[in-house]
Amino acid sequence: MEWEWLAEFLKGMVKPAAATTVLLLAALLSYYQKLKLEGEMVYAIIRAFIQLSIIGFVLQFIFNQNNSWWILLAYLFMVSIAGYTAGQRAKHVPHGKYIAGASILFGTTLTMFLLVLLNVFPFTPQYIIPVAGMMVGNAMTVTGVTMKRLRDDIRTQMNLVETALALGATPRQATLQQVKRSLVIALSPVIDNTKTVGLISLPGAMTGLIMGGASPVEAIQLQIVVMNMLIGASTMSSIMSTYFCWPNFFTKAYQLETKVFLTE
């Protein structure tokens, strides 16, 4: 009786196991083309299997508990991993992991608070954790790109920034164009994806609902909510990251912290 969950789990893994045929085909193509990616492909799918299996059992436990503290703990764990990953992308930004984590936390928390306040989603683990995961994932990508691009642009245009500072501009005024450019580059894919949603491909949330038996109309309604929250969370997180970056790019005397921009 106590091992029924394992038997049920193994039974449910038959179709995922069958789907690995596609991976094996890709690995064979990589081998014959001498791409040397087959090992990485197999490693990636094994790692994904282990990670998703573990998170599946963890989520099942949290859903059964129905406790707000578990929701917050899961959310903070996701933000921590996202902050670390985004910080790795912007590795030349001092304290990048903390900046990314704080920015993602701010943007996604405010977005989630508004959605719950407006009764768009109930504060239950079945809704909050998947929704938070989507927001945190998108905010992670956008924030990492913003921070990296901002630092690289300032490095490329150090002379212009230093000239503006010498003429009395504040750090924000001196880097206004670089900030705008980094935000536009980071946010453009999210906006473009929203413009073409449903025309090129069906989004994951919508596809999951339809495959789960929901009507296409209900799936569309949820997807509209998802696209709104992704743009909102990504925009707020990326903008906050620029504010958090400034103290690390400039000295208290409003001079560029040149050691930050020495490496490419």
FENFENFEN-V871730 format. One record per backbone hydrogen bond with DSSP energy under -0.5 kcal/mol. NH is the residue of the N-H (numbers start at 1). CO is the residue of the C=O. E is the energy in kcal/mol with one decimal. If there is no record, write none. Layout:
nh=(NH,NH)
co=(CO,CO)
e=(E,E)
This chain:
nh=(4,7,8,9,10,11,12,13,14,16,17,18,19,20,20,21,22,23,24,25,26,27,28,29,30,31,32,33,34,35,36,41,42,43,44,45,46,47,48,49,50,51,52,53,54,55,56,57,58,59,60,61,62,63,64,65,66,70,71,72,73,74,75,76,77,78,79,80,81,82,83,84,85,86,87,88,89,90,91,91,93,94,96,99,100,101,102,103,104,105,106,107,108,109,110,111,112,113,114,115,116,117,118,119,120,121,124,127,128,129,130,131,132,133,134,135,136,137,138,139,140,141,142,143,144,145,146,147,148,149,150,151,152,153,154,155,156,157,158,161,162,163,164,165,166,167,168,169,174,175,176,179,180,181,182,183,184,185,186,187,188,189,191,192,193,194,195,196,197,198,199,200,207,208,209,210,211,212,213,214,219,220,221,222,223,224,225,226,227,228,229,230,231,232,233,234,235,236,237,238,239,240,241,242,243,244,245,246,247,248,249,249,250,251,254,257,258,260,261,262)
co=(1,3,4,5,6,7,8,9,11,12,13,14,15,16,17,18,19,19,20,21,22,23,24,25,26,27,28,29,31,30,30,37,38,39,40,41,42,43,44,45,46,47,48,49,50,51,52,53,54,55,56,57,58,59,60,61,62,67,67,68,69,70,71,72,73,74,75,76,77,78,79,80,81,82,83,84,85,86,88,89,90,92,93,95,96,97,98,99,100,101,102,103,104,105,106,107,108,109,110,111,112,113,114,116,115,115,122,124,124,125,125,127,128,129,130,131,132,133,134,135,136,137,138,139,140,141,142,143,144,145,146,147,148,149,150,151,152,153,155,157,158,159,160,161,162,163,165,164,170,171,173,175,176,177,178,179,180,181,182,183,184,185,187,188,189,190,191,192,194,201,196,196,203,204,205,206,207,208,210,209,215,216,217,218,219,220,221,222,223,224,225,226,227,228,229,230,231,232,233,234,235,236,237,238,239,240,241,242,243,245,245,246,246,255,251,249,256,257,258,259)
e=(-1.4,-1.8,-2.6,-2.1,-2.7,-2.1,-1.9,-0.9,-1.2,-0.5,-2.1,-2.1,-2.0,-0.6,-1.0,-1.6,-1.4,-0.7,-2.6,-1.9,-2.1,-2.6,-2.3,-2.2,-2.3,-2.2,-2.6,-1.9,-1.0,-2.7,-0.7,-2.5,-2.3,-2.5,-2.6,-2.2,-2.2,-2.6,-2.5,-2.3,-2.4,-2.9,-2.9,-2.2,-2.4,-2.7,-2.1,-1.8,-2.4,-2.8,-2.0,-2.1,-2.5,-3.0,-1.8,-1.6,-2.1,-0.7,-1.2,-2.2,-2.3,-2.4,-2.3,-2.7,-2.0,-2.0,-2.3,-2.3,-2.2,-2.5,-2.9,-2.1,-2.3,-2.8,-2.2,-1.6,-1.4,-1.8,-0.9,-0.6,-1.8,-0.6,-1.7,-2.5,-2.8,-2.3,-2.6,-2.4,-2.7,-2.4,-2.3,-2.6,-2.5,-1.9,-2.2,-1.7,-2.7,-2.7,-2.0,-2.1,-2.5,-2.7,-2.3,-1.4,-2.8,-0.9,-2.1,-1.2,-3.0,-1.3,-0.5,-2.0,-3.1,-2.2,-1.9,-2.2,-3.1,-2.2,-1.9,-2.8,-2.3,-1.6,-2.3,-2.7,-2.2,-2.0,-2.5,-2.5,-2.1,-2.8,-2.6,-2.1,-2.4,-2.7,-2.2,-2.1,-2.2,-1.9,-1.0,-2.1,-2.9,-2.1,-2.2,-2.2,-2.3,-1.4,-1.6,-2.4,-2.9,-1.4,-0.9,-2.5,-2.4,-2.4,-2.3,-2.3,-2.4,-2.3,-2.0,-2.6,-1.8,-0.6,-2.2,-3.1,-2.3,-1.6,-2.1,-1.6,-0.7,-1.8,-1.9,-1.5,-2.7,-2.8,-1.9,-2.2,-2.7,-1.4,-1.4,-2.6,-2.2,-2.3,-2.0,-2.0,-2.2,-2.2,-1.5,-2.4,-2.7,-1.9,-2.4,-2.3,-1.9,-2.3,-2.8,-2.2,-2.4,-2.3,-2.3,-2.4,-2.2,-2.2,-1.7,-1.2,-1.4,-2.3,-1.5,-1.4,-0.6,-1.6,-1.0,-1.3,-1.3,-3.2,-1.6,-3.0,-1.7,-2.2,-1.4,-0.7)
